[in-house]
Amino acid sequence: MVCSIHKSLDEKDMFCGAQSIYWELKELNIKKIPGIRTIDRILFRNSLTRKKEKHESKGVKYPVFNIEKTNQMHQLDFVGPRYLSGGFRFYSMNVVDLATRRCATQPLFSKDSQSVLDALWSVWKRLGIPKVLQVDNEAVFYGSQRYPRGMGSVIRLCLANQSSVLFIPPSEPWRNGIVERFNDHYQQKLLNRKTILNPEELFNYSLEFEQRFNSTFRLSALNGKTPLTVLKNMNSEIRFPTIEKAPLHKIKKPEDGKYHLVRFIKSNRHLNIFGEIFKMPDTLIYEYVIATINVKEQKLLVYDSNKYLIEKYEYKLR
């Protein structure tokens, strides 16, 4: 029965691990349900499990961000480039709300500034505008190392909409682990299963996958509930864009707001802000810090992992 349910879930492009099978058995009112570890062993014996990659922790305290309500924080990442059967190259902007695990996936055919703004705007029209958007250190998010204080288009769009951007440490993709796992589901359950011939099919299949994930995928992190069920139970207000289309690049430089970077300080004591180096005190060696750029005050504020202010610098934005 375990193997049969695994096959059925897999054919529906649903989660088919031990936890999902356990929930299905409960739905069937089976009197004696094996434990999750037993189900996992059954799957392993029948070669129905996949090896999970693990990262090695530095054993150093990482800043904690408490997420309790929807749209407090979104994680964003790109998949791609990928190629359609018809020869088109594309990317997918994937976004996940941390509180509800609601997702949005938006195809785009270029990562130029306007295409990224348009894609993010489309995502916000479905998920809402987050308080914080967490991203990696790809240049499309911050602009250019040639102008580290120039505030790229994504930073400007967020600040103009009372949102903020949080950049994770370089070379630590697991800090965006929730959207990274979603990327894997997107690859395995959509791109690997569908023959997509043209952009219209790509947009339609992506939206269908997004809606199916949000409405039917039961997640362990949500105690077996779907993202939309959790959202409904939260009864939270969501702030959406007030205009139909995204602002045009180049967005006017914001005069208020903050954006943040989490960085690991090595023995050279360097705090790297998009290529610009600031020397940190010896007490911060081998520690994580939060660097906050206060746009209104034109200040760079450095906090330790406990969020105590350590250093303050003048930071004239260009």
C-alpha positions as CSV (number, residue, x, y, z in Angstrom):
1,M,0.0,0.0,0.0
2,V,2.9,2.4,0.8
3,C,4.4,1.8,-2.6
4,S,1.0,2.1,-4.3
5,I,0.3,5.5,-2.7
6,H,3.9,6.6,-3.6
7,K,3.2,5.8,-7.2
8,S,-0.2,7.5,-7.2
9,L,1.1,10.7,-5.7
10,D,4.1,10.7,-8.0
11,E,1.9,10.3,-11.1
12,K,-0.1,13.3,-9.9
13,D,3.1,15.3,-9.5
14,M,2.5,15.6,-5.8
15,F,4.9,15.2,-2.9
16,C,5.4,11.4,-2.4
17,G,7.8,11.1,0.6
18,A,7.1,9.3,3.9
19,Q,5.3,12.2,5.5
20,S,2.9,12.6,2.5
21,I,2.2,8.9,2.4
22,Y,1.4,8.9,6.2
23,W,-1.1,11.7,5.7
24,E,-2.7,9.8,2.8
25,L,-3.0,6.7,5.0
26,K,-4.8,8.7,7.6
27,E,-7.2,10.1,5.0
28,L,-8.0,6.4,4.1
29,N,-8.9,5.7,7.8
30,I,-6.4,2.8,8.0
31,K,-6.5,1.5,11.5
32,K,-2.9,0.5,12.0
33,I,-0.7,3.1,10.2
34,P,3.0,2.5,10.2
35,G,5.2,5.3,11.6
36,I,7.0,7.7,9.3
37,R,10.4,6.1,9.9
38,T,8.9,2.7,9.0
39,I,7.4,4.2,5.8
40,D,10.7,5.7,5.0
41,R,12.4,2.3,5.3
42,I,9.8,0.7,3.0
43,L,10.5,3.3,0.4
44,F,14.3,2.8,0.8
45,R,13.9,-1.0,0.4
46,N,12.0,-0.4,-2.8
47,S,14.5,2.2,-4.2
48,L,11.9,4.9,-4.0
49,T,13.9,7.5,-2.0
50,R,16.2,10.3,-3.2
51,K,19.4,11.3,-1.5
52,K,19.3,14.7,0.0
53,E,22.2,17.1,-0.1
54,K,23.3,18.6,3.1
55,H,25.4,21.6,3.9
56,E,28.0,21.8,6.6
57,S,27.3,24.3,9.3
58,K,30.1,26.7,10.5
59,G,28.8,26.2,14.0
60,V,28.4,30.0,14.3
61,K,25.3,31.8,15.4
62,Y,23.3,33.2,12.5
63,P,20.9,36.1,12.9
64,V,17.4,34.9,13.6
65,F,14.4,36.5,11.8
66,N,11.1,35.6,13.4
67,I,8.3,35.0,10.8
68,E,4.8,34.8,12.2
69,K,2.6,36.5,9.6
70,T,2.1,36.3,5.9
71,N,4.3,38.5,3.7
72,Q,6.7,39.3,6.5
73,M,9.4,37.8,4.3
74,H,9.6,36.3,0.9
75,Q,12.6,34.3,-0.5
76,L,13.3,34.9,-4.2
77,D,15.6,32.9,-6.5
78,F,16.0,32.3,-10.2
79,V,15.9,29.0,-12.0
80,G,17.7,29.0,-15.4
81,P,18.6,29.5,-18.0
82,R,16.5,26.6,-19.2
83,Y,15.4,25.8,-22.8
84,L,12.0,25.0,-24.3
85,S,11.7,22.2,-26.8
86,G,11.0,24.9,-29.4
87,G,14.5,26.5,-28.7
88,F,13.5,29.4,-26.5
89,R,15.8,30.2,-23.6
90,F,14.0,31.3,-20.4
91,Y,14.4,31.9,-16.6
92,S,11.9,31.4,-13.9
93,M,11.6,33.9,-11.0
94,N,10.4,31.7,-8.1
95,V,9.2,33.3,-4.8
96,V,8.0,31.7,-1.6
97,D,6.3,33.4,1.4
98,L,7.9,32.0,4.5
99,A,4.9,32.1,6.8
100,T,2.4,30.3,4.5
101,R,4.8,28.7,2.0
102,R,2.6,30.2,-0.8
103,C,4.6,30.3,-4.0
104,A,4.7,32.3,-7.2
105,T,6.6,31.3,-10.4
106,Q,7.0,33.8,-13.2
107,P,8.8,33.0,-16.5
108,L,11.0,35.7,-18.1
109,F,13.2,35.6,-21.2
110,S,15.8,38.1,-20.1
111,K,17.3,39.2,-16.8
112,D,17.6,42.9,-17.8
113,S,16.3,45.4,-15.3
114,Q,12.9,46.0,-16.9
115,S,12.2,42.3,-17.3
116,V,13.0,41.6,-13.7
117,L,10.9,44.5,-12.5
118,D,8.0,43.3,-14.6
119,A,8.3,39.7,-13.3
120,L,8.5,40.8,-9.6
121,W,5.5,43.1,-10.1
122,S,3.5,40.2,-11.5
123,V,4.5,38.1,-8.5
124,W,3.4,40.8,-6.1
125,K,0.1,41.1,-7.8
126,R,-0.5,37.4,-6.8
127,L,1.3,37.1,-3.5
128,G,1.2,40.6,-2.2
129,I,4.1,43.0,-1.3
130,P,6.4,41.6,1.4
131,K,7.9,43.5,4.3
132,V,11.3,42.0,3.4
133,L,12.4,40.4,0.2
134,Q,15.4,38.0,0.8
135,V,17.7,37.3,-2.2
136,D,21.2,36.1,-3.0
137,N,24.0,38.3,-4.3
138,E,23.4,38.2,-8.0
139,A,24.1,41.6,-9.6
140,V,20.6,41.8,-11.0
141,F,19.4,42.4,-7.4
142,Y,21.8,45.1,-6.3
143,G,23.0,46.8,-9.5
144,S,26.8,46.7,-10.1
145,Q,30.0,46.5,-8.2
146,R,31.2,49.4,-10.2
147,Y,28.6,51.5,-8.4
148,P,28.1,49.7,-5.1
149,R,26.1,52.7,-3.7
150,G,23.9,53.1,-6.7
151,M,21.0,51.0,-5.5
152,G,19.9,48.6,-8.3
153,S,16.4,48.5,-9.7
154,V,15.2,45.8,-7.3
155,I,16.3,47.7,-4.3
156,R,14.6,50.9,-5.7
157,L,11.4,49.1,-6.5
158,C,11.2,47.6,-3.0
159,L,12.0,50.8,-1.1
160,A,9.5,52.7,-3.3
161,N,6.8,50.3,-2.1
162,Q,7.7,50.3,1.6
163,S,9.5,47.0,1.4
164,S,13.1,46.1,2.1
165,V,15.7,43.8,0.6
166,L,17.9,41.3,2.7
167,F,20.9,39.9,1.0
168,I,22.1,36.5,2.3
169,P,25.9,35.8,2.7
170,P,27.7,34.9,-0.5
171,S,28.3,31.2,-1.2
172,E,25.6,30.2,1.3
173,P,22.6,29.3,-0.8
174,W,21.1,27.2,2.0
175,R,20.1,30.5,3.7
176,N,17.5,30.7,0.9
177,G,16.7,27.0,1.5
178,I,12.9,27.2,1.3
179,V,12.9,28.7,-2.2
180,E,15.8,26.4,-3.2
181,R,13.6,23.4,-2.2
182,F,10.8,24.9,-4.2
183,N,13.1,25.2,-7.2
184,D,13.7,21.5,-7.0
185,H,9.9,20.8,-6.9
186,Y,9.5,23.1,-9.9
187,Q,12.2,21.3,-11.8
188,Q,11.1,17.8,-10.9
189,K,7.3,18.2,-11.1
190,L,7.0,20.6,-14.0
191,L,10.0,21.0,-16.2
192,N,11.0,17.3,-16.1
193,R,7.4,16.2,-16.7
194,K,6.1,18.5,-19.4
195,T,7.1,19.0,-23.0
196,I,6.8,22.8,-23.4
197,L,7.0,24.0,-27.0
198,N,6.4,27.8,-26.8
199,P,6.2,30.7,-24.4
200,E,2.4,30.6,-24.1
201,E,2.5,27.0,-22.9
202,L,5.3,27.9,-20.5
203,F,3.3,30.7,-18.9
204,N,0.1,28.5,-18.7
205,Y,1.9,25.5,-17.2
206,S,3.8,27.7,-14.7
207,L,0.6,29.3,-13.4
208,E,-1.2,26.0,-13.2
209,F,1.7,24.5,-11.2
210,E,1.7,27.5,-8.9
211,Q,-2.0,27.3,-8.3
212,R,-1.9,23.5,-7.7
213,F,1.1,23.8,-5.3
214,N,-0.7,26.5,-3.2
215,S,-4.1,24.7,-3.1
216,T,-3.2,21.0,-2.9
217,F,0.4,20.4,-1.7
218,R,0.4,19.5,2.0
219,L,3.7,20.5,3.6
220,S,5.4,19.2,6.7
221,A,6.4,22.7,7.7
222,L,2.6,23.5,7.8
223,N,1.7,20.3,9.7
224,G,0.1,18.8,6.7
225,K,-1.9,21.8,5.6
226,T,-1.8,23.5,2.2
227,P,-0.4,27.0,1.8
228,L,-3.9,28.4,1.0
229,T,-5.4,26.7,4.1
230,V,-2.8,28.3,6.3
231,L,-3.4,31.7,4.7
232,K,-7.1,31.5,5.3
233,N,-6.6,30.6,9.0
234,M,-4.2,33.6,9.4
235,N,-6.9,36.0,8.3
236,S,-4.2,38.6,7.5
237,E,-4.5,41.6,5.3
238,I,-2.3,41.6,2.2
239,R,-1.0,44.7,0.5
240,F,-1.0,44.5,-3.3
241,P,0.3,46.9,-6.0
242,T,-2.1,49.7,-6.7
243,I,-1.3,50.0,-10.4
244,E,-1.4,47.4,-13.2
245,K,2.1,47.7,-14.6
246,A,5.5,47.8,-13.0
247,P,7.4,51.2,-12.9
248,L,9.7,51.8,-15.8
249,H,13.5,51.4,-15.3
250,K,15.2,53.6,-14.2
251,I,13.2,54.1,-11.0
252,K,13.9,57.4,-9.1
253,K,16.3,57.0,-6.2
254,P,14.3,56.5,-3.0
255,E,14.8,59.0,-0.2
256,D,13.7,56.7,2.6
257,G,13.8,53.1,3.7
258,K,16.5,50.5,4.6
259,Y,18.1,47.5,3.0
260,H,20.3,44.9,4.6
261,L,23.2,42.4,4.1
262,V,24.2,39.4,6.3
263,R,27.9,38.8,6.0
264,F,30.4,36.4,7.6
265,I,33.6,38.2,8.8
266,K,36.8,36.3,8.2
267,S,40.2,36.8,9.6
268,N,41.0,39.7,7.3
269,R,38.1,41.6,9.1
270,H,36.6,42.6,5.7
271,L,32.9,43.5,5.5
272,N,32.2,43.4,1.8
273,I,29.3,45.7,0.6
274,F,28.9,44.9,-3.1
275,G,32.7,45.1,-3.6
276,E,33.4,48.0,-1.2
277,I,35.4,47.0,1.9
278,F,34.9,48.1,5.5
279,K,37.3,47.0,8.3
280,M,35.5,45.4,11.2
281,P,36.7,45.1,14.9
282,D,38.6,42.0,16.0
283,T,35.7,41.0,18.1
284,L,33.7,40.2,15.0
285,I,36.2,37.8,13.4
286,Y,34.4,34.5,12.5
287,E,31.0,36.0,13.3
288,Y,28.0,37.0,11.2
289,V,26.9,40.6,11.1
290,I,24.0,42.5,9.7
291,A,24.9,45.5,7.6
292,T,22.0,48.0,7.3
293,I,22.0,50.9,4.9
294,N,19.7,53.7,6.1
295,V,18.8,55.6,3.0
296,K,17.3,58.6,4.8
297,E,20.2,59.1,7.2
298,Q,22.9,58.0,4.6
299,K,24.4,55.7,7.2
300,L,25.8,52.2,7.2
301,L,25.0,50.5,10.5
302,V,26.6,47.2,11.5
303,Y,25.0,44.9,14.0
304,D,26.2,41.7,15.5
305,S,24.2,38.4,15.3
306,N,22.3,39.5,18.4
307,K,21.3,42.7,16.6
308,Y,23.4,45.0,18.8
309,L,24.8,48.0,17.1
310,I,28.6,47.7,16.7
311,E,29.7,50.2,14.1
312,K,28.3,53.2,12.2
313,Y,29.7,54.8,9.0
314,E,28.8,57.7,6.8
315,Y,27.4,56.2,3.6
316,K,26.6,58.7,0.8
317,L,24.4,57.0,-1.7
318,R,24.8,57.9,-5.4
